């Protein structure tokens, strides 16, 4: 079977030759650490092929940021800290030198949308038909290098969806689309605290923002999804933290369900097999209110937040999940990693429609050799190997170079902040 045939049959609970191969995505900082642990540049550049993931196709560029961008300006700099305004109009505090590449330390100080007038001005930058969103032109104007890792920038060199029609429709890989969705975007405009207060103090404005963004997504996606057969649409929300959702079940029902009904129906009318929500944190309340009416599943099932994939699979028959391998269990020895993988794969075999992989972006404190061991375990279990007795041959590890240095998180922090910390201590001492 091709990866696409396998994935679609898996979703339909039809017989498959094996389960999909998926492991989780390393961060830039993780690759930087792994290069010191024997990963070559070629292996990094061909990472999906090196580890043997099934992979996906994407339809191409879909930029959901402001066009034109707000002018980026520096407001204040002190030691290793910068207060500035980014291209969304958000006032931020960032470290000038980050602890590690690809892992950004930032704090949000103020957001541009506080009332209806602010939102009216913001809408002027969010026309779904701006050619920069799906065509050449990046974010609509040159941006500075102030933003660490170009967070929330558009990709000016991304492939364009008209060039992907044949690749996606006739390809062997599942076709996936990811888009910033309702809560995610409103929080980008208003901030977490601002949006939380608006649900109570300005409910009409919240309805207006979510309805506008629903229209924006429908307009943005209409032509691409009419010409490209998309298998999975992932709607990014990140609307939960440890122990509960960031929005109450009552507010999910009032503000989000009517909009999600439109989004879900739109996707299904265009043949999308899986409408998936991306939300970190504890997802029980979200699932309770939104499955199966407006989402088909949720990802990435962070264990540290209190999720248990087996419980959701048991309590919500037919739900799709992926993730759920606790990244913290991969930081020590192979036996501990193995026990965690077996635990999750046992649930996958019992209930179906669950693909175990690392439960969020793979952080740099996971050793490369442990991750590769996990990947080979997952491939073995996907092929039907016995959960109790199977041990991988370690073929990927044999392809690595020597270890130069293991990742030390404290060293990364010290490297980024030592100079400023020393000056701060010196000034405090002088002041005392």
Secondary structure, 3 states (H helix, E strand, C coil): CCHHHHHHHHHCCCCCCCCCCCCCCECHHHHHHHHCCCCCHHHHHCHHHHHCCCCEEECCCCCCCCCCCCCCEEEEEECCEEEEECCCCCEEEEECCCCECCECCEEEEECCCCCHHHHHHHHCCCCCCCHHHCCCCCCCCCCCCCCHHHCCCCCCCCCCHHHHHHHHHCCCCEEEEEEECHHHHHHHHHCHHHHHHHHHHCHHHHHHHHHHHHHHHHHHHHHHHHHCCCCEEEEECCCEECCEECCCHHHHHHHHHHHHHHHHHHHHHCCCCEEEEECCCCCHHHHHHHCCCCCCEEEECCCCCCCCHHHHHHHCCCCEEEEEECHHHHCCCHHHHHHHHHHHHHHHHHHCCEEEEECCCECCCCCHHHHHHHHHHHHHHHCCCCCCCCCCCCCCHHHCCCCCCCCCHHHHHHHHHHHHHHHHHHHHHHHC
